[in-house]
């Protein structure tokens, strides 16, 4: 080993030692949940692009593979006589529950986003709107009869975290492409039975409802009302 | 008629959570009408549980005018501005329902909804909505005479009588509460010793004294919160005529706002009833689940999917109803932000909330009064 190489190895060891000393003495670094809010304009009408969006079956298979890997890891650890932390792995029935819930939650294929000062509404066809009242400075927490919603801007992404009774957790994260023509909605569904979230990515593209020649609006009081353009 | 009394507590169990009821009273009662304000403890006393049939009309023939003000003191659940706007509109809607009961009774003078307490009507009914969730409606009502006496101060509690009532299109689930308040007001008024003429004069002079204190102080005397009429001015008195004109202007404002609100509230009423029904259904469902939760075997019968799906479906349903209602409220809010009125060939445009517009209007009237006094 040349002197130069020995020297560099020495410095590397010193650096490693210093780094470990610093990390031992420093206070625990608080993980930042969100980044600085950088709201972007997502307003408009959006329709799902099925070709680009995730297939639920594929996502479920991915979770299945994740669980199998975890099962294999635990088996290996058990054989080596080492213990492992963690509850029981989800079974087939739990996965089916997760898939069926995700199917319901990700059903809307049309979105209308309305952004005003301090309030963003993501209206979803045949479902409830995701509403966030925030100026971007903090996470908005709203508590309802059946659960809690946290929402806000994480950099340029708008997120909604729903924690409902029975431990059902649903997270929606919306982001818009640079050119503003594509919207990505990532939905994560998790139940206490699975602990492995099922994540579904859906791509949406802009559409002009007026180009259809008619527009339909559904309301509870008036039902579905369609008007020609 | 069955009147059961139940204990009203400082802490009420609402929607499974303990919520402290903020009983701070509206601070808007700042004008001269203000009777001794209802302290927190006033609403904490026993609530009158409204029976299912309160339609019996108390026999009373009175031409006294009644003014109704209403506000909401319901703690916001979600804490959003949308919910806040909804609760304000809900209070207006309930006030309009109360007014209809007075009008339909056909035994009163003019019944108006006022943005703030006024000295124009001889009786002022100040209502505060304390709870409204589709299952229960709790309202505090305080009736004050223009002489300054508090004639009634009670909290009323009504339960939606049955699921059937909530599904009927023409029936309001809490109409009994409004009838009960009406009947209690009628009973109290029938016991008043003052004549209608006396109260009308007093009302006019207290209004006049508010606008021109020095000109009218000799007509009134005050003992504590009670006002007495010493003598009446001549109707030919130019000052009397000016005050009459200003009073008409104020009523013009109140009636213009009233017309705007009435048509808007009619539109909201259907969505409001659907929301009441949805809210009641969710509360009933939650209660059943809590009751079943005690019995672990009962819960085990449900599959995990069924339980999660039920929770999500319930949340979805409640949100859909709530959002439709909130959107209507937001539309209403944006529509009723400005009012144009014509007085003496001049159009006055008022902006802001009803309370702001009313304040602005009163200030404009006071200015007119001052100018007329100068010349």
Interface residues (C-beta under 8 A of the other chain):
Chain A: X93 X94 X96 X97 X100 X101 X104 X105 X118 X119 X127 X128 X129 X131 X133 X140 X141 X142 X143 X144 X145 X146 X147 X162 X164 X165 X166 X168 X170 X191 X193 X219 X220 X221
Chain B: X15 X16 X77 X78 X79 X80 X81 X82 X270 X271 X274 X279 X282 X283 X286 X303 X304 X305 X307 X308 X309 X311 X312 X314 X315 X316 X318 X319 X320 X321 X323 X324
